[in-house]
Each structure stands twice: as C-alpha cells, then as structure tokens.
C-alpha cells in the first residue's frame, strides 16, 4: 500500500484500507450504475481520522467514478471501522468491448497514520488488448501538406493482478515519414501495474497530398497491440473557421541569409491580419521574400477607395479611403514558411477575404554584407493563410 507518515501503531491510531484496489470487472455500457465500498479499519490504540478524500479520474473513455460520501472529516475509533461508497455509471453512448474502460485514483489522507493512501479504481469492457488507449485510434482528418499536427495518447493497464511489461513503443507508416512519436513516458522498458500508463505524442506531418495511414505499436512482454493512424492532406487554402494550428518554429537561417525577428522571443513576433486583398505583386530578386501583398479592412477595403503598390511601398488616395484609425492597411513583404504556404500566396486573387498569420521580421542580413529592413511596411514569415 503506497503510504507516507509514521507512528507507533501500538498506541497511535493506524488505519488500514481494504481492498487495496477496486476492480469493477468487465461491464456493458448500458447496464446502469455500479457501486463499490472501501472499508477503513483502525488497528491502533487511539482515535484516527480520515481528513481528506479526493478522486482523480484519469481515463473517462467509458464514464467516470464518483465518491458518494461527503467527507468533511471522519473519526475512526480504536478497533472501529467506517466505509466509503464509490459509484461508476457507464456512458451509454460508448461501444462495448475494447472501447469501454476507465481508470481513477482515490487519494485518502489518514491521520495520524499511515498518511496518504492511493487506491486504484478500474473498470473495462470485455477485450483481449493488454492495455487500453485513449484515444484507441487517431484520425487527423483533413490536414494541410507540410504542417505539423499532434495528438496525445495515454494507454492504461486496467487489469489488477496483471502487471504489464512494456518493452518499447514504435511507429510505422506508408514509408513517407508522415507519422512519428515523441515524448514517450516512461522512455524505457517498465512494468505497468494497475492504473499505470504509458504516454506519448503522435505527430502527423504530411509530405504530400493524399491519404496517409500508419500504426503505433506497443511491444509488451506478453505480445503487442496496435493503434491505427490516419490522415488526409492537400494543399488547398484552408478556411479560417476550421481553426488555426500551433505556430511552427520559425526557420531563421537560409541559403545566404539570416532572419532577425521582432521582439525578444518568437512568440513576441506573432501577428495576424484579417482583411481583403487589394493588390499584390511577385518578384524573385529579393530572397527569401517572394512578393508583396496589400491587406486592408474598413474604408481601405471599399471598392471606391483607390489603393495600389509602387515597388515595395503601398498607397491609398481619395475621400472614400478616409475612415477609422483602426482600418487595416498592411503591405506584407511575404516570406513563405513552406512550399505549401508559397502556393497559397501565389494563388491569391484580388478581393479575397483572408487572414495572414506569421512572424514579424525586423531585419534580413545577407552573407554578402547587405541587409533588408522595413520602412513602415511588414516583412513576415507567413506560416498560415486562410479564407475568411
């Protein structure tokens, strides 16, 4: 029994807890609530107290455990006992079998001894898998080529009395390197007792359009089990309403140049500009930039407002352009984060409603001694471009 604290059990109160874990066994999701009891017995010579009971549901794939009793403070006299009642109601919407599993820990604080006691609580549907994973499969859905997608996975041992020896976690795919895993904990072979788990992150970086499939394999001493992976990618410009991915790490060193961002950290340099494309032009003599894109809003997006670009500068003129100081008028010198982003930029059309997101660049230093810096415009490493 995991415990901390000390005491003379011949004179002080000392509480034992039974059973050492609660296993509700194999269940069907539609069978209704199930209850179980824990008994706390004082085997010492003085009063003891249960001062705190907290429930931590770790895996709720099939439902959650609940502590029925209210525990402000419970006295357990010498030679006496008390009970705690726990309840579990399976989620009726979950499929029976391997998809049904739940893990929780009940943490009890018992004074004066033994201190803190941790009780595992488990339930499962009938299944031959040695571990139960959340999620049990990963479909990344529609993705964008070259971008990084990530999902966390946690696989639990829900079988009391059956320690599982985990040897390694690996990943396979179609051969194009679309899938990988990182941050495996524990990072080496380990024995997983009831309630223990292995955690890892699955990454999906589609290198080309199409459907990609893979498999995470958990090798155990008693056999192996697989976690299916799937994703579908293309280069089409995404919809902003579908959400924004995490900002990728900026690439600041290129062939013949170094990029310096604004701010003290990359996070300080992130900006987003939602607006209407009023003008653009492309060039190939000023790498890593490929073109300038004029993004506007408010009066500057009014068709009666005359706007344009003259080299790397932009202008507006006319009474129709006079509006709020919050109107957007951003001439972006575009550095594409990837080939996919470059495709999105080059496919822009006038009057497209977009959001441009990326890292604000302070300066580009060239290895030949030259440099580029803004004069009132916005040089950006564009990491995301979506349609509003």
TORKOL-4160 file (C-alpha; in steps of 0.2 Angstrom, whole numbers, padded with zeros to 4 digits, m for minus):
388
<pt num="1" X="0000" Y="0000" Z="0000"/>
<pt num="2" X="0008" Y="0017" Z="m0005"/>
<pt num="3" X="0009" Y="0027" Z="0011"/>
<pt num="4" X="0019" Y="0040" Z="0019"/>
<pt num="5" X="0020" Y="0046" Z="0038"/>
<pt num="6" X="0025" Y="0037" Z="0054"/>
<pt num="7" X="0018" Y="0032" Z="0070"/>
<pt num="8" X="0018" Y="0020" Z="0085"/>
<pt num="9" X="0004" Y="0008" Z="0079"/>
<pt num="10" X="0003" Y="0001" Z="0097"/>
<pt num="11" X="m0003" Y="0017" Z="0104"/>
<pt num="12" X="m0007" Y="0029" Z="0090"/>
<pt num="13" X="m0022" Y="0027" Z="0078"/>
<pt num="14" X="m0017" Y="0017" Z="0062"/>
<pt num="15" X="m0029" Y="0015" Z="0048"/>
<pt num="16" X="m0029" Y="0000" Z="0036"/>
<pt num="17" X="m0039" Y="0001" Z="0019"/>
<pt num="18" X="m0047" Y="m0014" Z="0011"/>
<pt num="19" X="m0047" Y="m0019" Z="m0003"/>
<pt num="20" X="m0031" Y="m0011" Z="m0010"/>
<pt num="21" X="m0039" Y="m0008" Z="m0026"/>
<pt num="22" X="m0057" Y="m0008" Z="m0033"/>
<pt num="23" X="m0060" Y="m0018" Z="m0049"/>
<pt num="24" X="m0077" Y="m0017" Z="m0056"/>
<pt num="25" X="m0073" Y="m0030" Z="m0069"/>
<pt num="26" X="m0080" Y="m0032" Z="m0086"/>
<pt num="27" X="m0095" Y="m0022" Z="m0089"/>
<pt num="28" X="m0108" Y="m0017" Z="m0103"/>
<pt num="29" X="m0110" Y="0002" Z="m0105"/>
<pt num="30" X="m0129" Y="0001" Z="m0104"/>
<pt num="31" X="m0130" Y="m0009" Z="m0088"/>
<pt num="32" X="m0133" Y="0006" Z="m0076"/>
<pt num="33" X="m0123" Y="0012" Z="m0061"/>
<pt num="34" X="m0112" Y="0001" Z="m0051"/>
<pt num="35" X="m0107" Y="0004" Z="m0033"/>
<pt num="36" X="m0092" Y="m0002" Z="m0023"/>
<pt num="37" X="m0086" Y="0000" Z="m0005"/>
<pt num="38" X="m0070" Y="0003" Z="0004"/>
<pt num="39" X="m0068" Y="m0002" Z="0022"/>
<pt num="40" X="m0056" Y="0009" Z="0034"/>
<pt num="41" X="m0051" Y="0000" Z="0050"/>
<pt num="42" X="m0042" Y="0007" Z="0065"/>
<pt num="43" X="m0030" Y="m0006" Z="0071"/>
<pt num="44" X="m0021" Y="0006" Z="0083"/>
<pt num="45" X="m0024" Y="0011" Z="0101"/>
<pt num="46" X="m0030" Y="0029" Z="0099"/>
<pt num="47" X="m0043" Y="0038" Z="0088"/>
<pt num="48" X="m0039" Y="0040" Z="0069"/>
<pt num="49" X="m0046" Y="0052" Z="0056"/>
<pt num="50" X="m0050" Y="0052" Z="0038"/>
<pt num="51" X="m0046" Y="0070" Z="0035"/>
<pt num="52" X="m0047" Y="0071" Z="0016"/>
<pt num="53" X="m0053" Y="0061" Z="0001"/>
<pt num="54" X="m0051" Y="0066" Z="m0017"/>
<pt num="55" X="m0055" Y="0057" Z="m0033"/>
<pt num="56" X="m0044" Y="0059" Z="m0049"/>
<pt num="57" X="m0052" Y="0052" Z="m0064"/>
<pt num="58" X="m0038" Y="0049" Z="m0077"/>
<pt num="59" X="m0047" Y="0039" Z="m0090"/>
<pt num="60" X="m0065" Y="0043" Z="m0093"/>
<pt num="61" X="m0067" Y="0034" Z="m0110"/>
<pt num="62" X="m0082" Y="0024" Z="m0103"/>
<pt num="63" X="m0088" Y="0035" Z="m0089"/>
<pt num="64" X="m0081" Y="0042" Z="m0073"/>
<pt num="65" X="m0080" Y="0036" Z="m0055"/>
<pt num="66" X="m0089" Y="0047" Z="m0041"/>
<pt num="67" X="m0087" Y="0047" Z="m0022"/>
<pt num="68" X="m0104" Y="0045" Z="m0015"/>
<pt num="69" X="m0100" Y="0050" Z="0003"/>
<pt num="70" X="m0097" Y="0068" Z="0009"/>
<pt num="71" X="m0080" Y="0068" Z="0018"/>
<pt num="72" X="m0078" Y="0084" Z="0029"/>
<pt num="73" X="m0069" Y="0073" Z="0042"/>
<pt num="74" X="m0072" Y="0055" Z="0048"/>
<pt num="75" X="m0067" Y="0049" Z="0065"/>
<pt num="76" X="m0062" Y="0030" Z="0066"/>
<pt num="77" X="m0061" Y="0025" Z="0085"/>
<pt num="78" X="m0048" Y="0011" Z="0090"/>
<pt num="79" X="m0054" Y="m0006" Z="0084"/>
<pt num="80" X="m0068" Y="0003" Z="0074"/>
<pt num="81" X="m0071" Y="0005" Z="0056"/>
<pt num="82" X="m0080" Y="0015" Z="0043"/>
<pt num="83" X="m0084" Y="0013" Z="0025"/>
<pt num="84" X="m0083" Y="0024" Z="0009"/>
<pt num="85" X="m0095" Y="0021" Z="m0006"/>
<pt num="86" X="m0090" Y="0024" Z="m0024"/>
<pt num="87" X="m0101" Y="0024" Z="m0039"/>
<pt num="88" X="m0097" Y="0021" Z="m0058"/>
<pt num="89" X="m0110" Y="0024" Z="m0071"/>
<pt num="90" X="m0105" Y="0018" Z="m0089"/>
<pt num="91" X="m0108" Y="0030" Z="m0103"/>
<pt num="92" X="m0122" Y="0023" Z="m0113"/>
<pt num="93" X="m0115" Y="0031" Z="m0129"/>
<pt num="94" X="m0099" Y="0021" Z="m0129"/>
<pt num="95" X="m0097" Y="0005" Z="m0138"/>
<pt num="96" X="m0095" Y="m0011" Z="m0128"/>
<pt num="97" X="m0079" Y="m0021" Z="m0128"/>
<pt num="98" X="m0062" Y="m0013" Z="m0130"/>
<pt num="99" X="m0068" Y="0005" Z="m0132"/>
<pt num="100" X="m0075" Y="0004" Z="m0114"/>
<pt num="101" X="m0063" Y="0007" Z="m0100"/>
<pt num="102" X="m0060" Y="0019" Z="m0085"/>
<pt num="103" X="m0046" Y="0022" Z="m0073"/>
<pt num="104" X="m0046" Y="0033" Z="m0057"/>
<pt num="105" X="m0037" Y="0035" Z="m0041"/>
<pt num="106" X="m0044" Y="0039" Z="m0024"/>
<pt num="107" X="m0032" Y="0048" Z="m0013"/>
<pt num="108" X="m0035" Y="0047" Z="0006"/>
<pt num="109" X="m0027" Y="0057" Z="0020"/>
<pt num="110" X="m0027" Y="0046" Z="0036"/>
<pt num="111" X="m0021" Y="0054" Z="0052"/>
<pt num="112" X="m0010" Y="0050" Z="0062"/>
<pt num="113" X="m0005" Y="0036" Z="0051"/>
<pt num="114" X="m0002" Y="0029" Z="0038"/>
<pt num="115" X="m0004" Y="0047" Z="0030"/>
<pt num="116" X="m0008" Y="0047" Z="0012"/>
<pt num="117" X="m0015" Y="0031" Z="0003"/>
<pt num="118" X="m0018" Y="0030" Z="m0015"/>
<pt num="119" X="m0032" Y="0017" Z="m0021"/>
<pt num="120" X="m0033" Y="0012" Z="m0039"/>
<pt num="121" X="m0051" Y="0011" Z="m0047"/>
<pt num="122" X="m0053" Y="0002" Z="m0064"/>
<pt num="123" X="m0067" Y="m0004" Z="m0075"/>
<pt num="124" X="m0067" Y="m0011" Z="m0093"/>
<pt num="125" X="m0077" Y="m0019" Z="m0106"/>
<pt num="126" X="m0073" Y="m0037" Z="m0112"/>
<pt num="127" X="m0057" Y="m0036" Z="m0123"/>
<pt num="128" X="m0041" Y="m0045" Z="m0126"/>
<pt num="129" X="m0030" Y="m0030" Z="m0128"/>
<pt num="130" X="m0017" Y="m0029" Z="m0114"/>
<pt num="131" X="m0018" Y="m0010" Z="m0112"/>
<pt num="132" X="m0032" Y="0002" Z="m0116"/>
<pt num="133" X="m0028" Y="0018" Z="m0125"/>
<pt num="134" X="m0036" Y="0035" Z="m0125"/>
<pt num="135" X="m0039" Y="0038" Z="m0140"/>
<pt num="136" X="m0040" Y="0020" Z="m0147"/>
<pt num="137" X="m0036" Y="0026" Z="m0164"/>
<pt num="138" X="m0032" Y="0043" Z="m0172"/>
<pt num="139" X="m0039" Y="0051" Z="m0187"/>
<pt num="140" X="m0031" Y="0068" Z="m0190"/>
<pt num="141" X="m0045" Y="0071" Z="m0203"/>
<pt num="142" X="m0042" Y="0085" Z="m0216"/>
<pt num="143" X="m0024" Y="0092" Z="m0215"/>
<pt num="144" X="m0013" Y="0103" Z="m0224"/>
<pt num="145" X="0003" Y="0097" Z="m0233"/>
<pt num="146" X="0019" Y="0102" Z="m0223"/>
<pt num="147" X="0011" Y="0107" Z="m0207"/>
<pt num="148" X="0013" Y="0098" Z="m0190"/>
<pt num="149" X="m0002" Y="0090" Z="m0181"/>
<pt num="150" X="m0001" Y="0082" Z="m0164"/>
<pt num="151" X="m0012" Y="0071" Z="m0153"/>
<pt num="152" X="m0008" Y="0065" Z="m0136"/>
<pt num="153" X="m0011" Y="0047" Z="m0132"/>
<pt num="154" X="m0011" Y="0038" Z="m0115"/>
<pt num="155" X="m0013" Y="0019" Z="m0113"/>
<pt num="156" X="m0018" Y="0011" Z="m0096"/>
<pt num="157" X="m0016" Y="m0005" Z="m0088"/>
<pt num="158" X="m0034" Y="m0009" Z="m0081"/>
<pt num="159" X="m0031" Y="m0027" Z="m0076"/>
<pt num="160" X="m0027" Y="m0029" Z="m0057"/>
<pt num="161" X="m0015" Y="m0043" Z="m0054"/>
<pt num="162" X="m0008" Y="m0042" Z="m0071"/>
<pt num="163" X="0007" Y="m0031" Z="m0072"/>
<pt num="164" X="0011" Y="m0027" Z="m0090"/>
<pt num="165" X="0030" Y="m0026" Z="m0095"/>
<pt num="166" X="0031" Y="m0013" Z="m0108"/>
<pt num="167" X="0047" Y="m0015" Z="m0119"/>
<pt num="168" X="0045" Y="m0001" Z="m0132"/>
<pt num="169" X="0034" Y="0010" Z="m0142"/>
<pt num="170" X="0036" Y="0012" Z="m0161"/>
<pt num="171" X="0028" Y="0019" Z="m0176"/>
<pt num="172" X="0026" Y="0013" Z="m0194"/>
<pt num="173" X="0018" Y="0022" Z="m0209"/>
<pt num="174" X="0017" Y="0021" Z="m0228"/>
<pt num="175" X="0035" Y="0024" Z="m0230"/>
<pt num="176" X="0034" Y="0043" Z="m0232"/>
<pt num="177" X="0038" Y="0048" Z="m0214"/>
<pt num="178" X="0020" Y="0055" Z="m0211"/>
<pt num="179" X="0019" Y="0049" Z="m0193"/>
<pt num="180" X="0031" Y="0050" Z="m0179"/>
<pt num="181" X="0030" Y="0049" Z="m0160"/>
<pt num="182" X="0039" Y="0059" Z="m0146"/>
<pt num="183" X="0039" Y="0061" Z="m0128"/>
<pt num="184" X="0037" Y="0043" Z="m0123"/>
<pt num="185" X="0035" Y="0041" Z="m0104"/>
<pt num="186" X="0041" Y="0030" Z="m0097"/>
<pt num="187" X="0055" Y="0031" Z="m0110"/>
<pt num="188" X="0062" Y="0014" Z="m0107"/>
<pt num="189" X="0055" Y="m0003" Z="m0103"/>
<pt num="190" X="0044" Y="m0003" Z="m0087"/>
<pt num="191" X="0032" Y="m0014" Z="m0078"/>
<pt num="192" X="0015" Y="m0006" Z="m0078"/>
<pt num="193" X="0004" Y="m0010" Z="m0063"/>
<pt num="194" X="m0015" Y="m0007" Z="m0062"/>
<pt num="195" X="m0018" Y="0011" Z="m0065"/>
<pt num="196" X="m0001" Y="0014" Z="m0073"/>
<pt num="197" X="0001" Y="0021" Z="m0090"/>
<pt num="198" X="0012" Y="0025" Z="m0104"/>
<pt num="199" X="0010" Y="0042" Z="m0113"/>
<pt num="200" X="0017" Y="0048" Z="m0129"/>
<pt num="201" X="0013" Y="0061" Z="m0143"/>
<pt num="202" X="0009" Y="0056" Z="m0161"/>
<pt num="203" X="0014" Y="0069" Z="m0174"/>
<pt num="204" X="0007" Y="0069" Z="m0192"/>
<pt num="205" X="0017" Y="0079" Z="m0205"/>
<pt num="206" X="0010" Y="0075" Z="m0222"/>
<pt num="207" X="0024" Y="0077" Z="m0235"/>
<pt num="208" X="0012" Y="0077" Z="m0250"/>
<pt num="209" X="m0006" Y="0077" Z="m0254"/>
<pt num="210" X="m0017" Y="0061" Z="m0252"/>
<pt num="211" X="m0022" Y="0049" Z="m0238"/>
<pt num="212" X="m0009" Y="0043" Z="m0226"/>
<pt num="213" X="m0010" Y="0028" Z="m0214"/>
<pt num="214" X="0001" Y="0022" Z="m0201"/>
<pt num="215" X="0002" Y="0012" Z="m0184"/>
<pt num="216" X="0008" Y="0014" Z="m0167"/>
<pt num="217" X="0014" Y="m0002" Z="m0160"/>
<pt num="218" X="0016" Y="m0006" Z="m0141"/>
<pt num="219" X="0028" Y="m0020" Z="m0138"/>
<pt num="220" X="0025" Y="m0029" Z="m0122"/>
<pt num="221" X="0032" Y="m0045" Z="m0115"/>
<pt num="222" X="0016" Y="m0054" Z="m0117"/>
<pt num="223" X="0013" Y="m0048" Z="m0135"/>
<pt num="224" X="0010" Y="m0032" Z="m0144"/>
<pt num="225" X="m0005" Y="m0021" Z="m0149"/>
<pt num="226" X="m0008" Y="m0008" Z="m0162"/>
<pt num="227" X="m0015" Y="0010" Z="m0163"/>
<pt num="228" X="m0021" Y="0014" Z="m0180"/>
<pt num="229" X="m0017" Y="0031" Z="m0188"/>
<pt num="230" X="m0024" Y="0040" Z="m0202"/>
<pt num="231" X="m0024" Y="0057" Z="m0211"/>
<pt num="232" X="m0029" Y="0066" Z="m0227"/>
<pt num="233" X="m0019" Y="0081" Z="m0234"/>
<pt num="234" X="m0020" Y="0093" Z="m0248"/>
<pt num="235" X="m0013" Y="0110" Z="m0252"/>
<pt num="236" X="m0030" Y="0119" Z="m0254"/>
<pt num="237" X="m0030" Y="0135" Z="m0244"/>
<pt num="238" X="m0039" Y="0131" Z="m0228"/>
<pt num="239" X="m0054" Y="0140" Z="m0220"/>
<pt num="240" X="m0051" Y="0151" Z="m0205"/>
<pt num="241" X="m0067" Y="0144" Z="m0197"/>
<pt num="242" X="m0058" Y="0127" Z="m0196"/>
<pt num="243" X="m0046" Y="0134" Z="m0183"/>
<pt num="244" X="m0028" Y="0138" Z="m0183"/>
<pt num="245" X="m0014" Y="0126" Z="m0180"/>
<pt num="246" X="0000" Y="0129" Z="m0167"/>
<pt num="247" X="0013" Y="0141" Z="m0173"/>
<pt num="248" X="0028" Y="0132" Z="m0180"/>
<pt num="249" X="0045" Y="0135" Z="m0175"/>
<pt num="250" X="0052" Y="0149" Z="m0187"/>
<pt num="251" X="0066" Y="0144" Z="m0199"/>
<pt num="252" X="0078" Y="0159" Z="m0197"/>
<pt num="253" X="0093" Y="0153" Z="m0207"/>
<pt num="254" X="0093" Y="0151" Z="m0226"/>
<pt num="255" X="0104" Y="0150" Z="m0241"/>
<pt num="256" X="0114" Y="0166" Z="m0239"/>
<pt num="257" X="0104" Y="0175" Z="m0226"/>
<pt num="258" X="0099" Y="0176" Z="m0208"/>
<pt num="259" X="0082" Y="0182" Z="m0202"/>
<pt num="260" X="0080" Y="0193" Z="m0186"/>
<pt num="261" X="0063" Y="0193" Z="m0178"/>
<pt num="262" X="0054" Y="0207" Z="m0169"/>
<pt num="263" X="0053" Y="0206" Z="m0150"/>
<pt num="264" X="0063" Y="0196" Z="m0138"/>
<pt num="265" X="0056" Y="0179" Z="m0142"/>
<pt num="266" X="0047" Y="0171" Z="m0157"/>
<pt num="267" X="0031" Y="0172" Z="m0148"/>
<pt num="268" X="0033" Y="0191" Z="m0147"/>
<pt num="269" X="0034" Y="0192" Z="m0166"/>
<pt num="270" X="0017" Y="0183" Z="m0170"/>
<pt num="271" X="0004" Y="0194" Z="m0179"/>
<pt num="272" X="m0012" Y="0190" Z="m0188"/>
<pt num="273" X="m0021" Y="0202" Z="m0200"/>
<pt num="274" X="m0038" Y="0198" Z="m0206"/>
<pt num="275" X="m0043" Y="0208" Z="m0221"/>
<pt num="276" X="m0046" Y="0210" Z="m0240"/>
<pt num="277" X="m0033" Y="0208" Z="m0253"/>
<pt num="278" X="m0032" Y="0224" Z="m0263"/>
<pt num="279" X="m0016" Y="0222" Z="m0273"/>
<pt num="280" X="m0001" Y="0211" Z="m0274"/>
<pt num="281" X="0015" Y="0208" Z="m0285"/>
<pt num="282" X="0028" Y="0194" Z="m0285"/>
<pt num="283" X="0047" Y="0195" Z="m0288"/>
<pt num="284" X="0062" Y="0183" Z="m0287"/>
<pt num="285" X="0077" Y="0195" Z="m0284"/>
<pt num="286" X="0075" Y="0198" Z="m0266"/>
<pt num="287" X="0075" Y="0181" Z="m0257"/>
<pt num="288" X="0068" Y="0175" Z="m0245"/>
<pt num="289" X="0054" Y="0186" Z="m0250"/>
<pt num="290" X="0043" Y="0181" Z="m0265"/>
<pt num="291" X="0031" Y="0196" Z="m0266"/>
<pt num="292" X="0021" Y="0210" Z="m0258"/>
<pt num="293" X="0003" Y="0208" Z="m0253"/>
<pt num="294" X="m0008" Y="0223" Z="m0248"/>
<pt num="295" X="m0021" Y="0218" Z="m0235"/>
<pt num="296" X="m0035" Y="0230" Z="m0230"/>
<pt num="297" X="m0051" Y="0232" Z="m0220"/>
<pt num="298" X="m0064" Y="0245" Z="m0217"/>
<pt num="299" X="m0064" Y="0260" Z="m0228"/>
<pt num="300" X="m0047" Y="0254" Z="m0236"/>
<pt num="301" X="m0057" Y="0239" Z="m0242"/>
<pt num="302" X="m0070" Y="0250" Z="m0250"/>
<pt num="303" X="m0070" Y="0247" Z="m0269"/>
<pt num="304" X="m0072" Y="0266" Z="m0271"/>
<pt num="305" X="m0055" Y="0268" Z="m0261"/>
<pt num="306" X="m0041" Y="0269" Z="m0273"/>
<pt num="307" X="m0026" Y="0259" Z="m0267"/>
<pt num="308" X="m0010" Y="0252" Z="m0276"/>
<pt num="309" X="0008" Y="0247" Z="m0274"/>
<pt num="310" X="0023" Y="0256" Z="m0281"/>
<pt num="311" X="0038" Y="0245" Z="m0279"/>
<pt num="312" X="0039" Y="0239" Z="m0261"/>
<pt num="313" X="0028" Y="0254" Z="m0255"/>
<pt num="314" X="0009" Y="0255" Z="m0255"/>
<pt num="315" X="m0003" Y="0270" Z="m0256"/>
<pt num="316" X="m0021" Y="0275" Z="m0254"/>
<pt num="317" X="m0030" Y="0290" Z="m0260"/>
<pt num="318" X="m0047" Y="0298" Z="m0261"/>
<pt num="319" X="m0061" Y="0303" Z="m0249"/>
<pt num="320" X="m0068" Y="0285" Z="m0249"/>
<pt num="321" X="m0052" Y="0279" Z="m0240"/>
<pt num="322" X="m0055" Y="0291" Z="m0225"/>
<pt num="323" X="m0062" Y="0280" Z="m0211"/>
<pt num="324" X="m0057" Y="0274" Z="m0194"/>
<pt num="325" X="m0039" Y="0274" Z="m0187"/>
<pt num="326" X="m0042" Y="0255" Z="m0184"/>
<pt num="327" X="m0044" Y="0252" Z="m0203"/>
<pt num="328" X="m0031" Y="0239" Z="m0209"/>
<pt num="329" X="m0018" Y="0245" Z="m0222"/>
<pt num="330" X="m0004" Y="0232" Z="m0221"/>
<pt num="331" X="0008" Y="0229" Z="m0235"/>
<pt num="332" X="0016" Y="0212" Z="m0232"/>
<pt num="333" X="0033" Y="0208" Z="m0239"/>
<pt num="334" X="0029" Y="0189" Z="m0239"/>
<pt num="335" X="0042" Y="0176" Z="m0234"/>
<pt num="336" X="0033" Y="0159" Z="m0236"/>
<pt num="337" X="0036" Y="0147" Z="m0221"/>
<pt num="338" X="0034" Y="0132" Z="m0233"/>
<pt num="339" X="0031" Y="0127" Z="m0251"/>
<pt num="340" X="0013" Y="0125" Z="m0247"/>
<pt num="341" X="0011" Y="0142" Z="m0240"/>
<pt num="342" X="0020" Y="0149" Z="m0255"/>
<pt num="343" X="0007" Y="0140" Z="m0266"/>
<pt num="344" X="m0007" Y="0149" Z="m0256"/>
<pt num="345" X="0001" Y="0166" Z="m0258"/>
<pt num="346" X="0003" Y="0164" Z="m0277"/>
<pt num="347" X="m0015" Y="0159" Z="m0279"/>
<pt num="348" X="m0021" Y="0174" Z="m0271"/>
<pt num="349" X="m0034" Y="0185" Z="m0281"/>
<pt num="350" X="m0040" Y="0202" Z="m0279"/>
<pt num="351" X="m0054" Y="0204" Z="m0266"/>
<pt num="352" X="m0050" Y="0188" Z="m0257"/>
<pt num="353" X="m0055" Y="0189" Z="m0239"/>
<pt num="354" X="m0041" Y="0181" Z="m0229"/>
<pt num="355" X="m0031" Y="0181" Z="m0213"/>
<pt num="356" X="m0012" Y="0182" Z="m0214"/>
<pt num="357" X="m0003" Y="0175" Z="m0199"/>
<pt num="358" X="0015" Y="0173" Z="m0196"/>
<pt num="359" X="0031" Y="0180" Z="m0188"/>
<pt num="360" X="0035" Y="0199" Z="m0190"/>
<pt num="361" X="0053" Y="0201" Z="m0196"/>
<pt num="362" X="0064" Y="0215" Z="m0191"/>
<pt num="363" X="0079" Y="0213" Z="m0202"/>
<pt num="364" X="0086" Y="0201" Z="m0215"/>
<pt num="365" X="0105" Y="0200" Z="m0215"/>
<pt num="366" X="0113" Y="0193" Z="m0231"/>
<pt num="367" X="0130" Y="0184" Z="m0230"/>
<pt num="368" X="0137" Y="0196" Z="m0243"/>
<pt num="369" X="0135" Y="0211" Z="m0231"/>
<pt num="370" X="0119" Y="0218" Z="m0237"/>
<pt num="371" X="0103" Y="0218" Z="m0227"/>
<pt num="372" X="0084" Y="0222" Z="m0229"/>
<pt num="373" X="0073" Y="0231" Z="m0216"/>
<pt num="374" X="0056" Y="0238" Z="m0216"/>
<pt num="375" X="0052" Y="0256" Z="m0219"/>
<pt num="376" X="0034" Y="0256" Z="m0212"/>
<pt num="377" X="0028" Y="0240" Z="m0220"/>
<pt num="378" X="0028" Y="0222" Z="m0213"/>
<pt num="379" X="0040" Y="0209" Z="m0218"/>
<pt num="380" X="0033" Y="0192" Z="m0212"/>
<pt num="381" X="0037" Y="0174" Z="m0212"/>
<pt num="382" X="0019" Y="0169" Z="m0216"/>
<pt num="383" X="0015" Y="0152" Z="m0208"/>
<pt num="384" X="m0004" Y="0152" Z="m0211"/>
<pt num="385" X="m0015" Y="0159" Z="m0224"/>
<pt num="386" X="m0034" Y="0155" Z="m0223"/>
<pt num="387" X="m0050" Y="0161" Z="m0231"/>
<pt num="388" X="m0062" Y="0171" Z="m0220"/>
